[in-house]
Amino acid sequence: MKILLFGASGMVGQGVLRECLADERVQSVMSVVRTKSTFVHSKLTECVVNDFSDYSGFDSLFTQVDACFFCLGVSSAGMSEEKYTTITYDYTLAACKKLSALSPEAVMVYVSGEGADSSEQGRTMWARVRGRTENNLLTLSLKVSIFRLGLIQPLFGVVSKTASSRIFYAVTKPLLPLLVRLFPRYATTTQKVAQAMLQLALSHQSVGLVFSDKVNQLAKEYIATL
C-alpha cells in the first residue's frame, strides 16, 4: 500500500507513522510536512509543502494512493474562528479534493474530535468548524471514515506538540491505561488509532463516523490479520 500522511509530527500522527512503517504490507509512506525532520526510514518520504491550501505541482503526491490518513490539526485555544477555519477546514479540503480527483478509490481517514457539531449551528466554534469539515469530506468520491476521538493515551514515546496537553498527559499518565480499559467508548491509544486506520485501508472500506469504541474494535480486527 501507498499511504499519504498528514500531521506526522503531531501526537496522533506520530503513532500512525510508527505503525505504518512497522507493517510490511505498507510499501511506502508519503508524509506531507512544512519542514523535513531528521528521522530517516527506507519506506518514508517527506514532501515539503509551503502552502497547505495549494497543491498545484504536486499531482504525483496524490496519484495511486491507497489510503490517506489526515491527522493534521490544532487546538482552537486563543485562535480566531477565521484562522482555525483556515487550518481545520481549508487545509483539509484542499488536500482531500486533490486526492479525490487523482485517487478517487482511496480510503480516507480524517481525525476529528468527540463533540464535533454536524449541524454546524452550535455555540462552540471548534465544534462547528469540525462539523463543517466532516460534512464536506463525506461528499467527496473517497471512502471516508471520520474518527471522533476523545481521550487518547500516547504510547511508545509519542509526545503532544501542545504544552497544555503535555502537562495533562504527564499528570494523568498513571491513570490513562485504566481509563482506556474502563471507558472504551471515550478512550483509546495512539497505537489503536493507527491500527484501526490500517485495518480500514487493508479492507478497503469506509464506516462513516467512528467513535473510540469502534476504533478499538477495528484495532482488534487489525491485530487478527498479523
C-alpha positions as CSV (number, residue, x, y, z in Angstrom):
1,M,0.0,0.0,0.0
2,K,1.0,3.6,-0.6
3,I,0.0,5.7,2.3
4,L,-0.4,9.5,2.2
5,L,0.0,11.0,5.7
6,F,-0.7,14.5,7.0
7,G,0.3,15.6,10.5
8,A,3.0,13.1,11.2
9,S,4.6,15.4,13.8
10,G,1.5,15.6,16.0
11,M,0.6,13.1,18.7
12,V,-1.8,11.0,16.7
13,G,0.3,11.3,13.5
14,Q,3.5,10.1,15.3
15,G,1.6,6.9,16.4
16,V,0.2,6.4,12.9
17,L,3.6,6.8,11.2
18,R,5.1,4.3,13.6
19,E,2.5,1.6,12.9
20,C,2.6,2.2,9.1
21,L,6.4,1.8,9.0
22,A,6.1,-1.4,11.1
23,D,3.6,-3.1,8.8
24,E,5.3,-4.9,5.9
25,R,2.1,-4.6,3.8
26,V,2.7,-0.8,3.6
27,Q,5.2,-0.3,0.8
28,S,5.6,3.5,1.2
29,V,4.6,6.4,3.3
30,M,4.4,9.9,1.8
31,S,4.4,12.4,4.7
32,V,3.4,16.0,3.9
33,V,5.4,18.4,6.0
34,R,6.4,22.1,6.2
35,T,9.9,21.2,7.3
36,K,11.8,18.0,6.9
37,S,12.6,16.1,10.1
38,T,15.8,14.3,11.0
39,F,14.0,10.9,11.0
40,V,15.1,8.5,8.2
41,H,13.4,5.3,7.1
42,S,13.6,3.3,3.9
43,K,9.8,3.5,3.4
44,L,9.3,7.1,4.4
45,T,9.4,10.1,2.0
46,E,8.8,13.6,3.4
47,C,7.3,16.0,0.9
48,V,7.8,19.7,1.8
49,V,4.7,21.8,1.0
50,N,4.9,25.5,1.9
51,D,1.2,26.3,1.3
52,F,-1.3,23.7,2.6
53,S,-4.1,25.3,0.7
54,D,-2.5,24.9,-2.7
55,Y,-1.2,21.6,-4.1
56,S,-0.5,22.8,-7.7
57,G,2.5,20.9,-9.0
58,F,2.1,18.1,-6.5
59,D,0.0,15.7,-8.7
60,S,2.4,12.8,-8.2
61,L,2.0,13.0,-4.4
62,F,-1.7,12.3,-4.8
63,T,-1.6,9.7,-7.5
64,Q,-2.0,5.9,-7.0
65,V,-2.6,6.5,-3.3
66,D,-4.3,3.6,-1.5
67,A,-5.1,5.4,1.8
68,C,-4.8,8.9,3.2
69,F,-4.6,9.4,7.0
70,F,-5.3,13.0,7.8
71,C,-4.0,13.7,11.3
72,L,-3.3,17.4,10.9
73,G,-4.9,19.6,13.5
74,V,-4.5,22.3,16.1
75,S,-6.1,23.4,19.3
76,S,-8.6,26.2,18.9
77,A,-7.5,27.8,22.2
78,G,-6.7,31.5,21.7
79,M,-7.4,31.2,18.0
80,S,-9.8,33.2,15.9
81,E,-12.6,31.4,14.0
82,E,-11.1,32.6,10.7
83,K,-7.6,31.2,11.5
84,Y,-9.0,27.9,12.9
85,T,-11.2,27.5,9.8
86,T,-8.2,28.0,7.5
87,I,-6.2,25.2,9.3
88,T,-9.0,22.9,10.0
89,Y,-11.3,23.3,7.0
90,D,-9.4,24.9,4.2
91,Y,-6.2,22.8,4.5
92,T,-8.2,19.6,4.9
93,L,-10.5,20.2,1.9
94,A,-7.7,21.4,-0.4
95,A,-5.8,18.1,0.2
96,C,-8.8,15.8,0.0
97,K,-10.3,17.4,-3.1
98,K,-6.9,16.8,-4.8
99,L,-6.8,13.2,-3.6
100,S,-10.4,12.7,-4.8
101,A,-9.5,13.9,-8.3
102,L,-6.4,11.8,-8.6
103,S,-7.0,8.7,-6.4
104,P,-10.8,8.5,-6.2
105,E,-10.8,4.9,-4.9
106,A,-8.5,5.8,-1.9
107,V,-9.5,5.1,1.7
108,M,-9.6,8.4,3.6
109,V,-9.5,8.6,7.4
110,Y,-9.9,12.0,9.0
111,V,-9.1,12.6,12.7
112,S,-11.8,14.8,14.2
113,G,-12.8,15.2,17.8
114,E,-15.5,14.0,20.2
115,G,-18.2,16.7,20.3
116,A,-17.8,17.9,16.6
117,D,-21.1,19.5,15.6
118,S,-22.6,18.0,12.4
119,S,-25.4,20.6,12.5
120,E,-22.8,23.4,12.1
121,Q,-25.1,25.6,14.2
122,G,-23.8,25.1,17.8
123,R,-22.3,27.7,20.0
124,T,-18.9,26.1,20.2
125,M,-16.6,27.4,17.5
126,W,-14.2,24.5,17.1
127,A,-17.1,22.0,17.0
128,R,-18.9,23.9,14.2
129,V,-15.8,24.1,12.1
130,R,-15.0,20.4,12.7
131,G,-18.6,19.5,11.8
132,R,-18.5,21.5,8.6
133,T,-15.2,19.8,7.6
134,E,-16.7,16.4,8.3
135,N,-19.8,17.1,6.3
136,N,-17.9,18.3,3.3
137,L,-15.5,15.4,3.4
138,L,-18.4,13.0,3.2
139,T,-19.5,14.5,-0.2
140,L,-16.2,13.5,-1.8
141,S,-15.7,10.4,-4.0
142,L,-13.5,8.8,-1.4
143,K,-14.1,6.0,1.1
144,V,-14.2,8.4,4.0
145,S,-14.2,7.5,7.7
146,I,-14.2,10.1,10.4
147,F,-12.6,9.3,13.8
148,R,-14.2,11.4,16.5
149,L,-11.7,10.8,19.2
150,G,-11.9,11.7,22.9
151,L,-9.1,10.8,25.3
152,I,-6.1,9.3,23.7
153,Q,-3.3,7.6,25.6
154,P,0.1,8.2,23.9
155,L,2.3,5.1,23.7
156,F,5.9,4.3,22.7
157,G,7.3,7.8,23.5
158,V,4.7,9.7,21.4
159,V,4.5,13.3,22.7
160,S,2.0,16.0,22.1
161,K,3.3,19.2,20.5
162,T,0.9,21.3,22.6
163,A,2.3,22.4,26.0
164,S,-1.0,22.1,27.9
165,S,-1.6,18.6,26.5
166,R,1.9,17.5,27.6
167,I,1.2,18.7,31.1
168,F,-2.2,16.9,31.1
169,Y,-0.6,13.7,30.0
170,A,2.2,13.9,32.5
171,V,-0.2,14.4,35.3
172,T,-2.7,11.7,34.3
173,K,-0.1,9.2,33.0
174,P,-0.7,6.6,35.8
175,L,-4.5,6.7,35.2
176,L,-4.6,6.6,31.4
177,P,-4.4,2.8,31.0
178,L,-7.2,2.3,33.5
179,L,-9.4,4.9,31.8
180,V,-8.8,3.3,28.4
181,R,-10.0,-0.1,29.8
182,L,-13.0,1.3,31.7
183,F,-14.2,3.8,29.2
184,P,-13.6,2.3,25.7
185,R,-16.4,4.5,24.2
186,Y,-14.4,7.6,25.0
187,A,-10.8,6.5,25.3
188,T,-8.2,4.8,23.2
189,T,-4.5,4.8,22.4
190,T,-2.3,6.2,19.7
191,Q,-1.4,2.6,18.7
192,K,-5.1,1.5,18.4
193,V,-5.9,4.6,16.4
194,A,-3.2,3.7,13.9
195,Q,-4.2,0.1,13.8
196,A,-7.8,1.0,13.1
197,M,-6.7,3.2,10.2
198,L,-4.6,0.4,8.7
199,Q,-7.5,-2.0,9.1
200,L,-9.8,0.2,7.1
201,A,-7.1,0.6,4.4
202,L,-6.4,-3.1,4.2
203,S,-10.1,-3.9,4.0
204,H,-10.7,-1.0,1.6
205,Q,-13.8,0.2,3.4
206,S,-15.4,3.3,4.9
207,V,-17.5,3.3,8.0
208,G,-18.6,7.0,8.3
209,L,-18.5,8.4,11.8
210,V,-16.2,6.3,14.1
211,F,-16.0,6.7,17.9
212,S,-13.4,5.3,20.2
213,D,-15.2,2.0,20.9
214,K,-15.3,1.3,17.1
215,V,-11.7,2.4,16.8
216,N,-10.8,-0.2,19.5
217,Q,-12.8,-2.9,17.7
218,L,-11.1,-2.1,14.4
219,A,-7.7,-2.3,16.1
220,K,-8.6,-5.9,17.3
221,E,-9.5,-6.8,13.8
222,Y,-6.2,-5.5,12.5
223,I,-4.2,-7.5,15.1
224,A,-6.0,-10.6,13.9
225,T,-4.6,-10.1,10.4
226,L,-1.0,-10.1,11.5
